[in-house]
Amino acid sequence: MQNDFEPIELNKPSGNNRKLIVAVIVTLCVIILAIACALLVRYFVITTYIVDGHSMDPTLDGGITATADGDPTYRTDGETLILNKLATPKRGDIIVFTPHDWDITDSFGNRSTLVKRVIGVAGDHIQIIGNVVYLNGSPLDEPYIAEPMNFNYDGLDVYVTDGHLFCMGDNRNHSSDSRTYGLVSTDDVVGKCFLIKGTNGKLRTVK
């Protein structure tokens, strides 16, 4: 008996179509991987902080004082610091930290997050003599400070212990820092600043 049905060939993708499909799939995978990597870096490595005070003048612009909920000290338009959350702070670095051992809170009662410069690391000997900072017995060259200290911190003598930092603001006469509150635990460090976005939107490196 003759078979009246002939086999039907399904249309198969041509070679060019297969290449296009593979290219689209590979491109999508690359995009998804890039987004995932960016999110991981953003969450675990990089973060940002807006400077909202003037304890680091003239190095950092803390913004113009604005009024929010009746609080004239609230600022929102300071420079933005880009932080490396994994970097180990060294002398001279600018860091952001939330000191759990310091009794400092913002106007809303939240524990303050501060930005300061690292002056001493574990093992360092910090002294203030004649309102000049001495590091391991030698006067510290500090071209970044706003002006010499005019408050009497003479006699301050601190050895920086393991797991801690000695930090001060560049605007020495208007900064709450390790001179008053003691050492900063490295566990409280949010990150080390490696890039600054100015209030004009331009980027600059840290000095």
N, C-alpha and C positions, 0 to 999 in steps of 0.2 A: 504494500500500500504506500502511495507517494505522500510524503509529508508536505501539506500545503503551507506550513508555517516556516518562514525563513528566519534564521536568528537575526535579532536586532542588535546592532553595535551601539553601545552608549557612547556619547561624545566624551572623550577623555581630554583633560587639559593638555594643551600643547606645551612644548618645552618652554616657550617664552612665558606662558601663563604660570607654569610651575615656579619659574624663577622669580616672577613678580610676587607670588604668594609667599615664597620663602623670604624674600627681601622685606615684605611688609611685616611678617612675623618677627624677623630678627630686629627690625627697627623698633617695633613695639616693645620687645624684650629689653632692648638697650634703654629706651625711655623709662620704662618701669624701674629698671635697675638704677638708673641715674637718680630718679626721684627718691627711691628707697635710700640710696647712699646719702643724698642731700639731707633727708630727714634724720638719718642716724647721726650725721655730723652735727646738724643743728641741735639735736637733743643731747648728745653725749660730749661733743667737743667744743662747739662754738655757741656763745650766747652774747647778748648785748645788755648795756646798762646806760641809762640816761643820767647824766650828771645834773644834780638838782641842788647844788650849793656851791659856795665859793671857797671851800677849804683848800682847793688845789689851784687857785689863782697863782700866777698867771698861766700856768701850764694848761689848765682846762677851764673852759667857759661853762659856768654853772647856770647860765640863763638869766633872764630878767625876772625879777620878782613879780609875781602875779597874785591875784586874790582868788582863793577858792574856798568856799564855805566859811568865809570870814577869816581865813588864815593867811596873813600877808607873807608868810615864809614859804608858801607852796610854789614850786617852780616846775615847769613842764617843757621848757624849750632850751635846755642845755645841750651840750655836745653828747654824741652817742659813742660809747666805748664798745669796741668789738673785742671780746674776751676769748682767750684759749682756756678752757676749763681743765685741761690736762697738764698744762705747763707747770713746772716747779718754779716758784718765785725766787728771784735772786735780788741782790742789793741793787737799788736803783729802779727796779720794776715798779710800775703802777698797777695796783691790784684792787679788786672789789671784794669786800668780805662782809659777812653778817655776824658781828661779834656776840656770841651768846654769853660771854662773861662780862660784857660791858652793859651798864645800866643806861642805855641810850635808846629812846624810842622816838618815832616821828610824831607829828601833831595829831595823828589818828590813833596813837597808842600802839602801833605796830613796831616790832623790833627793827631798828634802822639798818639799812645796808649802806656801807660807807666806801669811799674811794680814797686811798692814801698811797704814799710812796714807801717802798720797803727800804729801811735804813740799815737794819741789821738782821742777819739770819742766825740759825743755831750755831752757838760757839762764839759769837761776837760779843765784844765788850763795848757798851755804849755809855758815854759820859757826856754831860753838859757842863762846861766850864766857861764862865764869862759869857754865857748865852751862845757859846759856840759848841757844835756837836763834835765829839771826838769818837772815832771808830778805831778800836784796838790801839788806843794810845796816840793816834794822829788826828789832827783837825781835819774834818771832812770838807772837801771842796763841793760847794752846793750852788752852782750857777743858776739853778732852777727856782730858788726860793723867791718869794715876792719881796721880802725885806728881812733884815736881821730880827731875831727874836727880841722883843722888848719886855717880855714877862720873865720873871726871875725863876728859872729852872735850874740855877746853879746847885750843884751837889747831886743831881740825878746820876745814878750809877747803877747800870743794869747789865747783867749777863744774860744773853738770850739762850734759853734752854731748848732742848730738842723738841721739835714739833711746834715751834713758835717763831714769830717774827716781831721785830720792833718797827713800827710804822708811824710816819708823820705826814701831815699835809704840807704842801709847798707854801701855802699861805699861813706861815707859822703862828702869826698872832691872831688868827681866826680859825683855828682848827682844834677839834677834840680828837685826841689821838693817844698813842702809847705813853706820852709824857704824863698823862693824867690817869689813864685807864689800864695801863699795863700792856703786856704782850698780847699778840694776836695768835690764836691757835690756827695752824695750817688747815685744820679740819673745817674752819669757818670761811676759808677762802672760796669765793665763787669762781674767780678766774683771773688771769693775768692779761692786761690790755696789750694788744699788739697793733691795733689800728684805731684811729679816731676819725669819726665823721663829724666835721665841723658844723656849726649852725648855718653855714652857707651851702651845706651839702657836699663839700669837697672832702676827700679823704687825705689823711696825713699819717705818717708813722709816729711812733712814740719817741719822745726825747727825755 
